[in-house]
């Protein structure tokens, strides 16, 4: 399945029914999910691999991975309602590989070290007061359980991500900028839709 076909399959899937601003719950845009998984596929990080969507939300990245012939996909999410939506979305997508949905905290996952090949994650950016550094905790988990990770961060995060990866014995091998469309979800949102600049990183962990 090409990138465009994958994006089309992901369009129209259900989003958060009752998003929690403290968890910074924003749906991953289908086009960005398809682009990220297309690049991961080109790097040989999906097909025949075990893939973990860390903080899966409504399941876009997990389901995109499941369409790329992995051996196994795990979608880990702490919000039970989001997981229910993810399961509904899985039925709509009808991917070739079923997803194992796991309710757990992404910062303390019940997974052994080096238990998955590839992590894909759209972590909270830490933009909310009191939630600073939230993406750091997700990277720390990725470093402990996977050989490779793909993560989405606020624009301007490259220096932080590279420094964190180096401290954990990892190496940023690829980075690219992208646009992240945000629908109006919370009271502080003034427009129906907005776009922010984000950065996506591929990290190889020691």
C-alpha positions as CSV (number, residue, x, y, z in Angstrom):
1,X,0.0,0.0,0.0
2,X,1.4,3.4,-1.0
3,X,1.5,6.4,1.2
4,X,-1.5,8.1,-0.4
5,X,-3.6,4.9,-0.2
6,X,-2.6,4.6,3.5
7,X,-3.6,8.2,4.2
8,X,-6.9,7.7,2.5
9,X,-7.6,4.6,4.7
10,X,-6.9,6.6,7.8
11,X,-9.0,9.6,6.9
12,X,-12.4,9.7,8.5
13,X,-11.5,7.6,11.5
14,X,-13.0,8.6,14.9
15,X,-11.2,11.0,17.2
16,X,-11.3,11.6,20.9
17,X,-14.9,11.7,22.2
18,X,-14.0,13.6,25.4
19,X,-10.4,14.8,25.0
20,X,-8.4,15.6,28.2
21,X,-6.4,18.7,27.9
22,X,-4.1,17.7,30.8
23,X,-3.1,14.7,28.7
24,X,-2.6,16.9,25.7
25,X,-4.9,14.6,23.6
26,X,-4.7,15.6,20.0
27,X,-5.3,13.2,17.1
28,X,-2.4,12.5,14.9
29,X,-3.2,13.8,11.4
30,X,-3.8,11.0,8.9
31,X,-1.4,12.4,6.3
32,X,1.4,12.8,8.9
33,X,0.8,9.2,10.2
34,X,0.9,7.8,6.7
35,X,4.1,9.8,5.9
36,X,5.8,8.7,9.1
37,X,5.0,5.0,8.6
38,X,6.0,5.3,4.9
39,X,9.4,6.5,5.9
40,X,9.7,3.9,8.6
41,X,8.8,1.3,6.1
42,X,11.5,2.5,3.7
43,X,14.1,2.1,6.5
44,X,13.0,-1.5,7.1
45,X,11.6,-0.7,10.6
46,X,8.0,-2.0,10.1
47,X,7.6,-5.1,7.9
48,X,8.4,-8.2,9.9
49,X,9.0,-6.2,13.1
50,X,7.2,-5.8,16.4
51,X,5.9,-2.2,16.5
52,X,4.7,-0.3,19.6
53,X,2.6,2.8,19.4
54,X,3.4,4.5,22.7
55,X,0.5,6.6,23.9
56,X,-1.7,5.4,21.1
57,X,-4.7,7.6,21.7
58,X,-7.3,6.7,19.1
59,X,-4.8,4.4,17.3
60,X,-3.8,6.3,14.1
61,X,-0.1,5.3,14.2
62,X,-0.7,1.8,15.4
63,X,-3.2,1.2,12.6
64,X,-1.0,2.8,10.0
65,X,1.8,0.4,11.2
66,X,-0.6,-2.6,11.0
67,X,-1.2,-1.9,7.3
68,X,2.6,-2.3,6.7
69,X,3.0,-6.1,7.3
70,X,4.6,-6.0,10.8
71,X,4.8,-9.2,12.8
72,X,3.0,-7.6,15.7
73,X,1.6,-4.2,16.7
74,X,0.9,-3.1,20.3
75,X,-1.1,0.1,21.0
76,X,-0.4,1.2,24.5
77,X,-2.7,3.9,26.0
78,X,-3.8,4.9,29.5
79,X,-7.2,6.3,28.6
80,X,-9.8,3.6,28.5
81,X,-12.2,5.7,26.4
82,X,-9.5,6.4,23.8
83,X,-8.7,2.7,23.6
84,X,-12.4,2.0,22.9
85,X,-12.3,4.4,20.0
86,X,-9.1,2.8,18.8
87,X,-10.7,-0.6,18.7
88,X,-13.6,0.9,16.7
89,X,-11.1,2.5,14.3
90,X,-9.4,-0.9,13.9
91,X,-12.6,-2.5,12.7
92,X,-13.0,0.4,10.2
93,X,-9.4,0.1,8.8
94,X,-9.4,-3.7,8.6
95,X,-5.6,-3.9,8.6
96,X,-3.8,-7.1,7.8
97,X,-2.2,-7.3,11.2
98,X,-4.4,-7.2,14.3
99,X,-3.4,-4.7,17.0
100,X,-2.9,-5.8,20.6
101,X,-4.4,-2.9,22.6
102,X,-2.9,-2.5,26.1
103,X,-4.1,-0.1,28.8
104,X,-1.1,1.2,30.6
105,X,1.0,4.2,31.4
106,X,3.4,5.0,28.6
107,X,6.0,6.3,31.1
108,X,5.9,3.0,33.1
109,X,4.9,0.3,30.5
110,X,4.6,-3.3,31.6
111,X,7.1,-4.3,28.9
112,X,10.6,-5.8,29.3
113,X,13.7,-4.0,28.0
114,X,14.3,-4.4,24.3
115,X,10.9,-6.1,23.8
116,X,9.9,-4.4,20.6
117,X,11.7,-3.5,17.4
118,X,10.2,-0.1,16.7
119,X,8.4,2.6,18.7
120,X,6.1,5.1,17.0
121,X,4.8,7.9,19.1
122,X,3.0,11.2,19.1
123,X,3.7,12.1,22.7
124,X,2.3,15.1,24.6
125,X,4.5,18.1,23.8
126,X,4.6,19.4,27.3
127,X,2.9,22.6,26.3
128,X,0.5,22.6,29.2
129,X,1.5,24.2,32.5
130,X,2.7,21.5,34.9
131,X,3.3,19.1,32.0
132,X,6.7,20.4,30.9
133,X,9.0,17.7,29.7
134,X,6.3,15.2,29.0
135,X,7.9,14.1,25.7
136,X,11.1,13.4,27.6
137,X,9.4,10.6,29.5
138,X,8.1,9.0,26.3
139,X,11.6,9.1,24.8
140,X,13.0,7.5,27.9
141,X,10.6,4.6,27.5
142,X,11.4,4.3,23.8
143,X,15.1,4.0,24.7
144,X,14.4,1.2,27.2
145,X,12.1,-1.0,25.1
146,X,13.0,-0.5,21.5
147,X,15.9,-0.5,19.0
148,X,14.4,2.4,16.9
149,X,11.9,5.1,17.5
150,X,10.0,7.6,15.5
151,X,8.6,10.5,17.5
152,X,6.7,13.8,16.9
153,X,7.7,16.9,18.8
154,X,7.1,20.7,18.8
155,X,9.2,22.7,16.3
156,X,12.5,23.7,17.7
157,X,13.1,20.4,19.6
158,X,16.0,19.1,17.6
159,X,18.7,20.2,20.0
160,X,16.8,18.7,23.0
161,X,16.1,15.4,21.2
162,X,19.7,15.0,20.0
163,X,21.1,15.8,23.4
164,X,18.7,13.4,25.1
165,X,19.4,10.6,22.6
166,X,23.2,11.1,23.1
167,X,22.8,10.9,26.8
168,X,21.0,7.6,26.4
169,X,23.5,6.2,24.0
170,X,21.3,6.8,21.0
171,X,21.7,8.6,17.7
172,X,19.3,10.7,15.7
173,X,19.6,9.4,12.2
174,X,16.8,11.3,10.4
175,X,14.8,14.5,11.1
176,X,12.2,16.3,9.1
177,X,9.7,19.1,9.6
178,X,6.0,18.7,9.1
179,X,2.7,20.5,9.7
180,X,0.3,19.2,12.4
181,X,-3.3,20.1,12.0
182,X,-5.2,20.7,15.2
183,X,-9.0,20.8,15.2
184,X,-10.9,22.9,17.8
185,X,-11.1,20.5,20.8
186,X,-10.8,22.7,23.9
187,X,-12.3,25.9,25.3
188,X,-9.0,27.9,24.8
189,X,-9.0,27.1,21.0
190,X,-10.3,30.1,19.1
191,X,-10.3,28.7,15.6
192,X,-12.0,25.7,14.1
193,X,-8.7,24.4,12.8
194,X,-5.1,25.5,13.2
195,X,-1.7,24.2,12.0
196,X,1.5,24.1,14.0
197,X,5.0,23.2,12.9
198,X,6.4,20.0,14.3
199,X,9.5,17.9,13.9
200,X,9.8,14.1,13.5
201,X,12.9,12.2,14.5
202,X,14.2,8.7,13.9
203,X,16.4,7.6,16.7
204,X,18.5,4.4,16.9
205,X,18.9,3.4,20.5
206,X,21.9,1.5,21.9
